[in-house]
């Protein structure tokens, strides 16, 4: 019985780790938590839509100003864009263009009241990889940006957890 409880706890831990890794990248911007997701899910060279979900204590922040700054880490290729309110409360979207494959820094300056610097405002920074080069067909090492849909990872995690439990129970019956 003790082995079964251990197996279940291990399975739940694996499942939680998989679900956590499937969520978006998040960073602090002053007192705000900012989660970054992209469309397409794997950032490509060229046009992408970045979505920044801004929360304060877990609650969506409405009416904020989100200024986005992109810069390639290997060379200076800066670009600035203002994010606009998205479909959901606390979401802000920006249409951006990654001009080359490689690592980029994405910074989101969050102001609780757009255009006014206030206590608690800040800048969240993310490092992302832009993937396939459009003209040459070369592929940079890619780290896909997390998607906002964790269901595939949840299903895989659940299957792994079930497999671990079944394996331990089968081994226990043989013993």
C-alpha positions as CSV (number, residue, x, y, z in Angstrom):
1,X,0.0,0.0,0.0
2,X,2.8,2.4,0.9
3,X,4.4,1.7,-2.6
4,X,1.1,2.6,-4.3
5,X,0.8,5.9,-2.4
6,X,4.4,6.7,-3.3
7,X,3.7,5.9,-7.0
8,X,0.6,8.1,-7.0
9,X,2.5,11.0,-5.4
10,X,5.3,10.6,-8.0
11,X,2.8,10.5,-10.8
12,X,1.1,13.7,-9.6
13,X,4.4,15.4,-9.3
14,X,5.4,14.5,-12.9
15,X,2.0,15.7,-14.1
16,X,2.3,19.0,-12.3
17,X,5.8,19.6,-13.7
18,X,4.5,18.9,-17.2
19,X,1.6,21.3,-16.8
20,X,3.8,24.0,-15.3
21,X,6.2,23.7,-18.2
22,X,3.4,24.0,-20.7
23,X,2.2,27.4,-19.3
24,X,3.6,30.6,-20.7
25,X,6.9,32.2,-19.7
26,X,6.3,34.7,-16.9
27,X,8.3,37.5,-15.3
28,X,7.8,40.3,-12.9
29,X,7.4,43.9,-14.0
30,X,7.4,45.9,-10.8
31,X,4.4,44.6,-8.8
32,X,2.8,43.0,-11.9
33,X,3.2,39.4,-13.2
34,X,3.5,39.3,-17.0
35,X,3.0,36.1,-18.9
36,X,4.2,35.9,-22.5
37,X,2.7,33.7,-25.2
38,X,3.0,33.9,-29.0
39,X,1.1,33.1,-32.2
40,X,2.5,31.1,-33.9
41,X,3.4,29.1,-30.8
42,X,7.0,28.6,-32.0
43,X,8.4,32.1,-32.8
44,X,9.3,32.4,-36.4
45,X,11.5,34.8,-38.4
46,X,9.0,37.3,-39.7
47,X,5.6,38.3,-38.3
48,X,4.4,37.1,-34.9
49,X,1.7,38.1,-32.5
50,X,2.9,38.4,-28.8
51,X,0.3,38.3,-26.1
52,X,1.2,39.7,-22.6
53,X,-1.2,38.8,-19.8
54,X,-0.7,41.2,-17.0
55,X,-2.0,40.4,-13.5
56,X,-1.7,42.0,-10.1
57,X,-2.1,39.5,-7.3
58,X,-3.7,37.1,-9.7
59,X,-6.3,39.6,-11.0
60,X,-6.2,40.9,-14.6
61,X,-5.0,44.5,-15.0
62,X,-7.2,46.6,-17.2
63,X,-6.3,49.9,-18.8
64,X,-2.5,49.4,-18.5
65,X,0.0,50.6,-20.9
66,X,2.3,47.9,-22.3
67,X,5.3,49.1,-24.4
68,X,7.2,46.3,-26.1
69,X,10.9,46.5,-27.0
70,X,12.6,43.8,-29.1
71,X,16.4,43.5,-29.5
72,X,18.5,40.7,-30.9
73,X,21.0,39.5,-28.2
74,X,23.9,39.0,-30.7
75,X,23.6,42.4,-32.5
76,X,21.7,45.6,-32.2
77,X,18.4,45.2,-34.0
78,X,16.0,47.2,-31.8
79,X,12.3,47.6,-32.5
80,X,9.6,49.2,-30.4
81,X,5.8,48.5,-30.5
82,X,2.8,49.5,-28.4
83,X,0.7,46.6,-27.3
84,X,-3.1,47.0,-27.6
85,X,-5.8,45.5,-25.3
86,X,-6.5,41.9,-26.3
87,X,-9.6,39.7,-26.2
88,X,-9.5,38.9,-22.5
89,X,-9.2,41.2,-19.5
90,X,-5.5,41.8,-18.7
91,X,-4.3,40.7,-22.2
92,X,-2.3,43.0,-24.4
93,X,-1.2,42.0,-27.9
94,X,1.6,43.3,-30.1
95,X,2.3,42.5,-33.8
96,X,6.0,42.2,-34.1
97,X,8.6,41.2,-36.7
98,X,11.7,39.2,-35.8
99,X,14.1,40.0,-38.6
100,X,16.6,37.2,-38.1
101,X,16.9,33.7,-36.6
102,X,18.4,33.6,-33.2
103,X,18.0,34.8,-29.6
104,X,16.0,38.0,-28.9
105,X,15.2,39.9,-25.8
106,X,11.6,40.9,-25.5
107,X,10.9,43.6,-22.9
108,X,7.5,44.7,-21.8
109,X,7.2,48.0,-19.9
110,X,4.0,47.9,-17.9
111,X,2.4,51.1,-16.6
112,X,-0.7,50.7,-14.5
113,X,-2.1,53.8,-16.1
114,X,-0.9,54.2,-19.7
115,X,1.5,57.1,-20.2
116,X,2.0,57.7,-16.4
117,X,4.9,56.4,-14.4
118,X,3.6,55.2,-11.0
119,X,5.0,53.2,-8.1
120,X,4.8,49.5,-8.9
121,X,5.3,49.9,-12.6
122,X,8.2,48.0,-14.1
123,X,9.7,46.1,-17.0
124,X,9.5,42.3,-17.6
125,X,12.2,40.8,-19.8
126,X,12.0,37.5,-21.7
127,X,14.5,35.7,-23.9
128,X,13.0,34.0,-26.9
129,X,14.4,32.2,-30.0
130,X,13.2,33.1,-33.5
131,X,13.3,29.9,-35.6
132,X,13.6,29.2,-39.2
133,X,15.2,31.8,-41.4
134,X,12.8,32.6,-44.2
135,X,15.3,33.2,-47.1
136,X,18.1,30.7,-46.4
137,X,16.1,27.8,-45.0
138,X,18.6,27.6,-42.1
139,X,17.3,26.7,-38.8
140,X,18.5,28.4,-35.6
141,X,18.4,26.5,-32.3
142,X,14.8,27.0,-31.4
143,X,13.0,27.1,-28.1
144,X,9.3,27.4,-28.8
145,X,7.5,30.1,-26.9
146,X,4.9,28.4,-24.7
147,X,1.4,28.3,-25.9
148,X,-1.6,29.3,-23.9
149,X,-3.1,25.8,-24.5
150,X,-1.5,23.3,-22.2
151,X,-3.9,20.4,-23.0
152,X,-1.4,18.3,-25.1
153,X,1.1,18.5,-22.2
154,X,-1.6,17.6,-19.7
155,X,-2.6,14.5,-21.7
156,X,1.0,13.4,-22.1
157,X,1.6,13.9,-18.4
158,X,-1.5,12.0,-17.5
159,X,-0.5,9.1,-19.7
160,X,3.0,9.1,-18.2
161,X,1.5,9.1,-14.7
162,X,-0.9,6.2,-15.5
163,X,2.0,4.3,-17.0
164,X,4.1,4.8,-13.8
165,X,1.3,3.6,-11.6
166,X,0.5,0.6,-13.7
167,X,4.2,-0.4,-13.8
168,X,4.5,-0.2,-10.1
169,X,1.3,-2.1,-9.4
170,X,2.4,-4.8,-11.9
171,X,5.8,-5.1,-10.3
172,X,4.2,-5.3,-6.8
173,X,1.9,-8.2,-8.0
174,X,4.9,-10.2,-9.3
175,X,6.8,-9.8,-6.0
